[in-house]
Amino acid sequence: MTGLPRIQELWRRSGSTAWYVPLALAIFAASLVYRNNGTELGGLPERPYDALAVAAIALQCLPLAGRRRWPVVCFTLVFLGFTLDQLRGYHTLAGTALPIALMSVASLTERHRRTTAVAFTLAYVPLAVALHRLGPGEAPSEFVTFYLAVALAWGVGVWLRNARAVEAEHRRRLAEDTRTAERARIARELHDVVTHHVTAMVVQAEAARYLTAVPDRLDQSLTAVTDTGRRAITDLRHLLDLLNPDHGTEATPPPVGRLLTLVEQTRQAGQPVEFTEEGTPAESTGSADLVAYRMVQESLTNALKYARGCGTSVRVRHGRGEITVEVGTDGGGTRTTPTGGSGRGLAGLRERVEVLGGDFSAGLQPDGRFVVRGRIPSGSTS
């Protein structure tokens, strides 16, 4: 297996050259074996092979090995060999190299393709005139037909070039879409991590300002701020690890115990939270655990920001093949619906859940509570 990647890398670097070297040798050998069975243009009488015949065959065949790197040079040499072949009456199989070389020019040349086509046409005219005079006087239609047949090879080359361009554009757009999706995913992760921890720290710091007369509670509040900052650093380091190319591409879901830690952190910030967890978490839930964690995290962050001090309930149920999350916050006179901001909060949660094939809803209930619900299928690695 160690040699296979090397072979694949060598093949990728060499491109189509690996094909055309044996093809050139095969046409060269076949032309030497099967004599006077190739392209015949102008009707000149057949001539036995001699040193010039071998030279004409070599000029037509061997340049194909470099047709990818030097397509114009390859075609020029092949055309010179073809001219010698036809004027001398060898009529070798090597004449089949001419449309191959012309197709290479049309498909691989970056510049001056039209100039090359015009130059070939101008060079073909005197060749056709010479063959017409030296031969028995074939009809001009024969030379026109041959020219159109070779022009078909040019058309095939143009089609191949356009097909490669379309494929390259498709790959570019796919790569761009992938990068955009990845940037959006990173933005959601940063929003979830930074917004929650910073919101908790701000609330705790504001509460500490009113506890200067109570040293014990002030120390507890400052300790909570410190702990929240440390957790933020840990989560950010984990996110940065995911951006490391040497790191695995799968996001590691937070441990189940982190939900309770998340609830305790919110309680320390002054938000009364009732937490209920039912069922036993499955050993392998794919991305469901992470999405459930983010749902609770975003909902508690919104409760701190928009309904501070109002009662909040968190219910997580681990069912068969799914995780159900419900976070509700009691209404209050100073409460506002979390519809502003960057739009990455609830909208990002909806996208996360729907990607896994689940259901998501968020909104005010008739009793005035704001409830976020989500049903997340487990076992998906999306």
C-alpha positions as CSV (number, residue, x, y, z in Angstrom):
1,M,0.0,0.0,0.0
2,T,2.9,2.3,0.6
3,G,3.8,2.2,-3.1
4,L,0.2,2.9,-4.4
5,P,0.1,6.6,-3.3
6,R,3.4,7.2,-5.0
7,I,2.2,5.6,-8.2
8,Q,-1.0,7.7,-8.0
9,E,1.0,10.9,-7.4
10,L,3.3,10.1,-10.3
11,W,0.3,9.5,-12.5
12,R,-1.3,12.8,-11.5
13,R,1.9,14.8,-12.2
14,S,2.5,13.1,-15.5
15,G,-1.1,13.7,-16.6
16,S,-1.9,11.9,-19.9
17,T,1.8,11.5,-20.8
18,A,1.7,8.0,-19.3
19,W,-0.9,7.1,-21.9
20,Y,0.7,8.7,-24.9
21,V,4.2,7.3,-24.5
22,P,3.1,3.7,-25.1
23,L,0.6,4.9,-27.7
24,A,3.4,6.6,-29.7
25,L,5.5,3.5,-29.5
26,A,2.6,1.3,-30.5
27,I,1.8,3.3,-33.6
28,F,5.6,3.4,-34.4
29,A,5.9,-0.4,-34.2
30,A,2.6,-1.0,-36.1
31,S,3.7,1.3,-38.9
32,L,6.9,-0.6,-39.3
33,V,5.2,-4.0,-39.4
34,Y,2.0,-3.2,-41.4
35,R,3.5,-1.3,-44.4
36,N,1.5,0.7,-47.0
37,N,-1.7,0.3,-45.0
38,G,-2.1,3.8,-43.7
39,T,-3.4,7.1,-44.9
40,E,-3.3,7.7,-48.6
41,L,-3.8,11.2,-49.9
42,G,-3.4,12.2,-53.5
43,G,-3.1,8.7,-55.0
44,L,0.7,8.6,-55.4
45,P,2.1,5.1,-56.1
46,E,3.4,3.2,-53.1
47,R,7.1,3.3,-52.4
48,P,9.1,0.6,-50.5
49,Y,10.3,1.6,-47.1
50,D,13.8,3.1,-46.8
51,A,15.6,5.3,-44.3
52,L,13.3,8.3,-45.1
53,A,10.3,6.1,-44.4
54,V,11.6,5.3,-40.9
55,A,12.3,9.0,-40.4
56,A,8.8,10.0,-41.5
57,I,7.3,7.4,-39.1
58,A,9.4,8.6,-36.2
59,L,8.4,12.2,-36.9
60,Q,4.8,11.3,-36.8
61,C,4.8,9.0,-33.8
62,L,7.4,9.9,-31.3
63,P,6.4,13.5,-30.7
64,L,3.1,12.3,-29.3
65,A,4.9,11.5,-26.1
66,G,5.2,15.3,-25.5
67,R,1.9,16.4,-26.8
68,R,0.6,17.5,-23.4
69,R,3.5,19.7,-22.6
70,W,4.4,21.0,-26.1
71,P,1.2,20.5,-28.2
72,V,2.2,23.0,-30.9
73,V,5.7,21.6,-31.3
74,C,4.3,18.1,-31.4
75,F,1.8,18.9,-34.1
76,T,4.4,20.7,-36.2
77,L,6.7,17.7,-36.2
78,V,3.8,15.3,-36.9
79,F,2.7,17.5,-39.8
80,L,6.2,17.5,-41.2
81,G,6.4,13.8,-40.9
82,F,3.0,13.4,-42.5
83,T,4.1,15.7,-45.4
84,L,7.2,13.6,-46.0
85,D,5.1,10.4,-45.8
86,Q,2.6,11.5,-48.4
87,L,5.0,13.1,-50.8
88,R,7.2,10.0,-50.8
89,G,4.2,7.6,-51.1
90,Y,4.9,5.5,-48.0
91,H,1.3,5.7,-46.8
92,T,2.1,4.5,-43.3
93,L,-0.2,3.9,-40.4
94,A,1.7,6.7,-38.7
95,G,-0.7,9.1,-40.5
96,T,-3.2,8.5,-37.7
97,A,-1.0,10.6,-35.4
98,L,-2.0,13.8,-37.3
99,P,-5.6,14.1,-36.0
100,I,-4.4,13.1,-32.5
101,A,-1.8,15.9,-32.5
102,L,-4.3,18.4,-33.9
103,M,-6.8,17.5,-31.2
104,S,-4.1,18.1,-28.6
105,V,-3.5,21.6,-29.9
106,A,-7.2,22.4,-29.8
107,S,-7.7,21.0,-26.3
108,L,-4.4,22.0,-24.5
109,T,-3.0,25.2,-26.1
110,E,-3.6,28.2,-23.9
111,R,-2.8,30.8,-26.5
112,H,-2.8,31.3,-30.3
113,R,-5.1,28.4,-31.1
114,R,-6.7,30.2,-34.0
115,T,-3.3,31.2,-35.3
116,T,-2.2,27.5,-35.2
117,A,-5.4,26.5,-37.1
118,V,-4.8,29.1,-39.8
119,A,-1.2,28.1,-40.1
120,F,-2.1,24.5,-40.6
121,T,-4.6,25.5,-43.2
122,L,-2.1,27.6,-45.1
123,A,0.5,24.7,-44.9
124,Y,-2.1,22.2,-46.0
125,V,-2.9,24.1,-49.2
126,P,0.6,23.7,-50.9
127,L,0.7,20.1,-49.7
128,A,-2.6,19.4,-51.5
129,V,-1.4,21.2,-54.6
130,A,1.8,19.3,-54.7
131,L,0.1,15.9,-54.2
132,H,-2.4,16.8,-56.9
133,R,0.4,17.5,-59.4
134,L,2.5,14.6,-58.5
135,G,-0.3,12.1,-58.4
136,P,-2.7,10.8,-61.0
137,G,-4.9,13.9,-60.6
138,E,-7.3,13.1,-57.9
139,A,-10.4,15.2,-57.6
140,P,-10.1,18.3,-55.4
141,S,-13.0,17.0,-53.3
142,E,-10.7,14.3,-51.9
143,F,-8.4,16.9,-50.4
144,V,-11.4,18.9,-49.1
145,T,-12.9,15.7,-47.5
146,F,-9.6,14.9,-45.8
147,Y,-9.3,18.5,-44.5
148,L,-12.9,18.3,-43.1
149,A,-12.1,15.0,-41.4
150,V,-9.0,16.4,-39.7
151,A,-11.0,19.5,-38.8
152,L,-13.4,17.2,-36.9
153,A,-10.5,16.2,-34.7
154,W,-10.0,19.9,-34.0
155,G,-13.7,20.2,-33.0
156,V,-13.3,17.2,-30.6
157,G,-10.3,19.0,-29.0
158,V,-12.3,22.2,-28.6
159,W,-15.1,20.2,-27.0
160,L,-12.7,18.5,-24.6
161,R,-11.3,21.9,-23.6
162,N,-14.7,23.3,-22.9
163,A,-15.7,20.2,-20.9
164,R,-12.6,20.6,-18.7
165,A,-13.3,24.3,-18.3
166,V,-16.9,23.5,-17.1
167,E,-15.6,20.9,-14.7
168,A,-13.0,23.2,-13.3
169,E,-15.6,25.9,-12.8
170,H,-17.8,23.3,-11.1
171,R,-15.0,22.3,-8.8
172,R,-14.2,25.9,-8.0
173,R,-17.8,26.7,-7.1
174,L,-18.0,23.5,-5.0
175,A,-14.8,24.5,-3.1
176,E,-16.2,28.0,-2.6
177,D,-19.5,26.7,-1.3
178,T,-17.6,24.3,1.0
179,R,-15.5,27.2,2.4
180,T,-18.6,29.3,2.8
181,A,-20.4,26.5,4.7
182,E,-17.3,25.9,6.9
183,R,-17.0,29.6,7.7
184,A,-20.7,29.7,8.6
185,R,-20.2,26.6,10.9
186,I,-17.2,28.3,12.6
187,A,-19.2,31.5,13.0
188,R,-22.0,29.5,14.7
189,E,-19.6,27.8,17.0
190,L,-17.9,31.1,18.0
191,H,-21.3,32.7,18.5
192,D,-22.5,29.8,20.8
193,V,-19.2,29.8,22.8
194,V,-18.5,33.5,23.1
195,T,-22.0,34.8,23.5
196,H,-23.0,32.4,26.3
197,H,-19.8,32.8,28.4
198,V,-19.5,36.5,27.9
199,T,-23.1,37.1,28.8
200,A,-22.7,35.1,32.0
201,M,-19.6,37.0,32.9
202,V,-21.2,40.3,32.3
203,V,-24.2,39.4,34.5
204,Q,-22.0,38.0,37.2
205,A,-19.7,41.1,37.1
206,E,-22.7,43.4,37.3
207,A,-24.0,41.5,40.3
208,A,-20.6,41.8,42.0
209,R,-20.8,45.6,42.0
210,Y,-23.7,45.4,44.6
211,L,-22.0,42.9,46.9
212,T,-19.1,45.0,48.1
213,A,-20.6,45.1,51.5
214,V,-20.9,41.3,51.7
215,P,-17.3,39.9,51.2
216,D,-18.3,36.2,51.1
217,R,-20.9,36.6,48.4
218,L,-18.6,39.0,46.5
219,D,-15.8,36.4,46.5
220,Q,-18.3,33.8,45.2
221,S,-19.4,36.1,42.4
222,L,-15.9,36.8,41.4
223,T,-15.0,33.1,41.5
224,A,-17.9,32.4,39.3
225,V,-16.6,35.0,36.8
226,T,-13.2,33.4,36.9
227,D,-14.6,29.9,36.3
228,T,-16.8,31.1,33.4
229,G,-13.7,32.7,31.8
230,R,-11.8,29.5,32.2
231,R,-14.6,27.5,30.6
232,A,-14.7,30.0,27.7
233,I,-11.0,29.5,27.1
234,T,-11.4,25.7,27.2
235,D,-14.2,25.8,24.6
236,L,-12.3,28.3,22.4
237,R,-9.2,26.0,22.5
238,H,-11.4,23.1,21.5
239,L,-12.8,25.1,18.6
240,L,-9.3,26.2,17.5
241,D,-8.2,22.5,17.6
242,L,-10.9,21.7,15.1
243,L,-9.4,24.4,12.8
244,N,-6.1,22.6,12.9
245,P,-5.6,20.5,9.7
246,D,-3.9,17.8,11.7
247,H,-7.0,17.5,14.0
248,G,-9.9,15.2,13.2
249,T,-12.8,16.7,11.2
250,E,-15.4,15.4,13.6
251,A,-16.6,17.8,16.3
252,T,-16.4,16.0,19.7
253,P,-19.7,16.4,21.5
254,P,-19.4,17.8,25.0
255,P,-19.8,15.2,27.8
256,V,-23.2,14.7,29.1
257,G,-22.2,16.2,32.5
258,R,-21.5,19.5,30.8
259,L,-25.3,20.2,30.6
260,L,-25.4,20.2,34.4
261,T,-22.3,22.4,34.5
262,L,-24.0,24.8,32.0
263,V,-27.1,25.0,34.2
264,E,-25.0,25.6,37.3
265,Q,-23.1,28.4,35.6
266,T,-26.4,30.0,34.6
267,R,-27.7,29.7,38.2
268,Q,-24.5,31.4,39.5
269,A,-25.3,34.3,37.2
270,G,-28.6,34.8,39.1
271,Q,-31.0,32.9,36.8
272,P,-33.3,30.4,38.5
273,V,-33.1,27.2,36.4
274,E,-34.9,23.9,36.9
275,F,-33.1,21.1,35.2
276,T,-34.6,17.7,34.4
277,E,-32.9,14.9,32.4
278,E,-34.7,11.7,31.5
279,G,-33.4,8.5,30.0
280,T,-29.9,7.1,29.5
281,P,-27.7,8.8,26.9
282,A,-26.7,6.4,24.1
283,E,-23.0,5.5,23.7
284,S,-22.9,6.8,20.1
285,T,-25.3,9.7,19.1
286,G,-23.2,11.3,16.4
287,S,-23.7,15.0,16.4
288,A,-27.0,14.9,18.3
289,D,-25.3,15.5,21.7
290,L,-23.5,18.6,20.4
291,V,-26.7,20.0,18.9
292,A,-28.7,19.4,22.1
293,Y,-25.9,21.1,24.2
294,R,-25.9,24.1,21.8
295,M,-29.7,24.3,22.1
296,V,-29.6,24.5,25.9
297,Q,-26.6,26.8,25.8
298,E,-28.3,29.3,23.4
299,S,-31.6,29.2,25.2
300,L,-30.0,29.9,28.6
301,T,-28.0,32.7,27.1
302,N,-31.2,34.3,25.8
303,A,-32.9,33.8,29.2
304,L,-30.0,35.7,30.8
305,K,-30.1,38.5,28.2
306,Y,-33.8,39.0,27.7
307,A,-35.5,37.5,30.8
308,R,-33.0,37.9,33.6
309,G,-34.4,36.6,36.9
310,C,-37.4,34.9,35.4
311,G,-37.8,31.2,36.1
312,T,-36.3,28.9,33.4
313,S,-36.9,25.2,33.0
314,V,-34.6,22.8,31.0
315,R,-35.9,19.3,30.1
316,V,-33.7,16.9,28.2
317,R,-35.0,13.4,27.3
318,H,-32.9,10.7,25.8
319,G,-35.2,8.5,23.8
320,R,-34.7,5.7,21.3
321,G,-33.0,7.1,18.3
322,E,-33.6,10.8,19.3
323,I,-33.0,13.5,21.9
324,T,-35.7,15.9,22.9
325,V,-34.9,19.3,24.3
326,E,-37.3,21.8,25.7
327,V,-36.2,25.1,27.4
328,G,-38.9,27.4,28.7
329,T,-38.6,30.8,30.3
330,D,-41.3,32.6,32.2
331,G,-42.5,35.9,30.9
332,G,-41.8,39.2,32.7
333,G,-42.5,42.8,32.4
334,T,-39.0,43.6,31.2
335,R,-38.7,40.6,28.9
336,T,-38.1,41.1,25.1
337,T,-38.3,38.4,22.4
338,P,-34.8,37.4,21.2
339,T,-35.3,38.3,17.6
340,G,-32.5,40.8,17.2
341,G,-28.8,40.4,17.2
342,S,-26.8,38.7,14.5
343,G,-29.4,36.2,13.6
344,R,-27.0,33.3,14.3
345,G,-28.7,32.2,17.5
346,L,-32.1,30.7,17.0
347,A,-31.7,30.6,13.3
348,G,-28.5,28.7,13.7
349,L,-30.1,26.2,16.1
350,R,-32.9,25.6,13.5
351,E,-30.3,25.0,10.8
352,R,-28.4,22.6,13.1
353,V,-31.5,20.6,14.0
354,E,-32.9,20.4,10.4
355,V,-29.5,19.3,9.0
356,L,-29.9,16.2,11.2
357,G,-33.5,15.7,10.1
358,G,-35.1,16.9,13.3
359,D,-37.8,19.4,14.2
360,F,-37.3,22.8,15.8
361,S,-39.6,25.5,17.1
362,A,-39.2,28.6,19.2
363,G,-41.8,31.2,20.2
364,L,-44.1,32.7,22.8
365,Q,-46.8,30.4,24.3
366,P,-50.3,31.5,25.3
367,D,-49.3,31.5,29.0
368,G,-46.5,34.1,28.2
369,R,-43.6,31.7,28.4
370,F,-41.0,31.6,25.7
371,V,-40.3,28.0,24.8
372,V,-37.6,26.4,22.6
373,R,-38.3,22.9,21.5
374,G,-36.2,20.5,19.5
375,R,-36.3,16.8,18.4
376,I,-32.9,15.7,17.3
377,P,-32.4,12.3,15.7
378,S,-29.3,10.6,17.2
379,G,-26.7,8.5,15.3
380,S,-26.1,11.0,12.5
381,T,-22.6,12.2,11.9
382,S,-23.5,15.3,9.8
